[in-house]
Amino acid sequence: GVTKKIRFGNFQPGSAEDMNALDPEITHLLAGKLAIWDASGVEDSHMGVFSNLEVIEGKFQIKGVNITHLDAFDKLMTVNGNIDMLDNTSLTDFCGLKNLFSTGTVPDNFTFTITGNASNPAKQEIIDNCN
């Protein structure tokens, strides 16, 4: 069988180099929060490191990053904290979160804050408008 690895602690990359240091082949769960804030040089091509991520034990935040889509998060099925997508001026495609919102698990009292992006869909719009 396949052994799924856990990355303990928070992951708060400050640059594209920090993103590249996360091994996408072994990361299944982040036992902490994922906060990508104003990370220097981070673009869509760097987000692939999250392609196997299924669980975030804390908050999930992306703020001020030059990305256009969240496709790398299509395997994400559990977030145990609030989700914030803020001031990503090129971000238009949130379909990578559809599985999380339609069949995944988030706390009953979680908040989904989305503002300042190129597009700011509501949770239900993501579920309804993504294939």
C-alpha positions as CSV (number, residue, x, y, z in Angstrom):
1,G,0.0,0.0,0.0
2,V,0.9,3.6,-0.2
3,T,2.1,5.3,2.9
4,K,0.7,8.8,3.3
5,K,2.9,11.2,5.1
6,I,2.0,14.0,7.4
7,R,3.7,17.4,7.7
8,F,3.5,18.6,11.3
9,G,3.2,22.2,12.2
10,N,2.0,25.2,10.3
11,F,3.2,25.9,6.7
12,Q,3.6,29.5,6.0
13,P,5.8,29.9,2.9
14,G,7.3,33.3,2.3
15,S,8.5,32.6,-1.2
16,A,8.4,30.4,-4.3
17,E,11.5,28.6,-2.9
18,D,9.7,27.8,0.3
19,M,6.8,26.3,-1.8
20,N,9.2,24.2,-3.8
21,A,10.7,22.7,-0.5
22,L,7.4,21.0,0.3
23,D,7.4,17.5,-1.3
24,P,4.0,16.9,-3.0
25,E,4.6,13.2,-3.2
26,I,4.5,12.7,0.5
27,T,2.2,15.4,1.8
28,H,-1.2,14.2,2.7
29,L,-2.1,16.2,5.8
30,L,-0.9,19.4,7.3
31,A,-1.2,19.1,11.0
32,G,-1.4,22.9,11.4
33,K,-2.5,25.8,9.3
34,L,-1.7,26.6,5.7
35,A,-1.1,30.4,5.3
36,I,0.2,31.7,2.0
37,W,0.5,35.4,2.6
38,D,2.2,37.8,0.2
39,A,4.6,35.1,-0.7
40,S,7.3,36.4,-3.0
41,G,7.2,35.0,-6.5
42,V,4.4,32.4,-5.9
43,E,2.4,31.7,-9.0
44,D,0.1,29.0,-10.3
45,S,3.0,26.8,-11.2
46,H,4.1,26.6,-7.5
47,M,0.7,25.5,-6.2
48,G,1.1,22.0,-7.6
49,V,2.9,21.1,-4.4
50,F,-0.6,20.8,-2.8
51,S,-1.9,18.3,-5.4
52,N,-2.0,15.5,-2.9
53,L,-3.2,17.5,0.1
54,E,-6.4,16.0,1.6
55,V,-6.5,17.5,5.1
56,I,-5.6,20.8,6.7
57,E,-6.0,20.6,10.5
58,G,-6.1,24.4,11.0
59,K,-6.9,27.5,9.0
60,F,-6.5,27.7,5.2
61,Q,-5.5,31.2,4.1
62,I,-4.2,32.6,0.8
63,K,-3.7,36.3,0.7
64,G,-2.0,38.6,-1.8
65,V,-0.6,35.9,-4.1
66,N,-0.4,36.1,-7.9
67,I,-2.4,33.0,-8.7
68,T,-5.4,32.6,-11.1
69,H,-6.9,29.3,-9.9
70,L,-7.1,26.8,-7.0
71,D,-7.0,23.6,-9.1
72,A,-4.2,22.1,-6.9
73,F,-6.6,21.8,-4.0
74,D,-9.1,19.4,-5.8
75,K,-8.2,16.5,-3.4
76,L,-8.7,18.6,-0.3
77,M,-11.5,17.1,1.7
78,T,-11.1,18.4,5.2
79,V,-10.3,21.8,6.6
80,N,-10.7,22.2,10.4
81,G,-10.5,26.0,10.5
82,N,-11.6,29.1,8.8
83,I,-10.9,29.6,5.1
84,D,-9.8,33.0,3.9
85,M,-9.1,34.0,0.3
86,L,-8.1,37.7,0.3
87,D,-6.6,40.2,-2.1
88,N,-5.5,37.8,-4.8
89,T,-6.1,40.2,-7.6
90,S,-5.7,37.6,-10.4
91,L,-7.7,34.8,-8.7
92,T,-10.9,34.0,-10.7
93,D,-11.2,30.2,-10.5
94,F,-12.2,28.6,-7.2
95,C,-13.3,25.2,-8.6
96,G,-10.5,23.4,-6.8
97,L,-12.6,23.9,-3.6
98,K,-15.7,22.3,-5.0
99,N,-15.0,18.8,-3.6
100,L,-14.3,20.3,-0.2
101,F,-17.5,22.2,-0.2
102,S,-19.8,19.6,-1.8
103,T,-18.6,16.3,-0.2
104,G,-15.9,17.3,2.2
105,T,-15.8,18.3,5.8
106,V,-15.6,21.8,7.4
107,P,-16.6,22.7,10.9
108,D,-20.2,23.8,11.3
109,N,-19.2,27.2,12.5
110,F,-16.3,27.9,10.1
111,T,-16.2,31.1,8.1
112,F,-15.4,31.4,4.4
113,T,-14.1,34.9,3.9
114,I,-13.5,35.9,0.2
115,T,-12.8,39.4,-0.7
116,G,-10.5,41.5,-2.9
117,N,-9.9,38.7,-5.5
118,A,-10.6,39.1,-9.2
119,S,-13.7,37.0,-8.6
120,N,-15.4,36.5,-5.2
121,P,-17.9,33.6,-5.5
122,A,-20.0,32.4,-2.5
123,K,-19.5,28.8,-1.4
124,Q,-22.8,27.7,-3.1
125,E,-21.7,29.4,-6.4
126,I,-18.6,27.3,-6.4
127,I,-20.6,24.1,-5.8
128,D,-23.2,25.1,-8.5
129,N,-20.9,26.5,-11.2
130,C,-17.9,24.1,-11.2
131,N,-17.9,20.8,-13.1
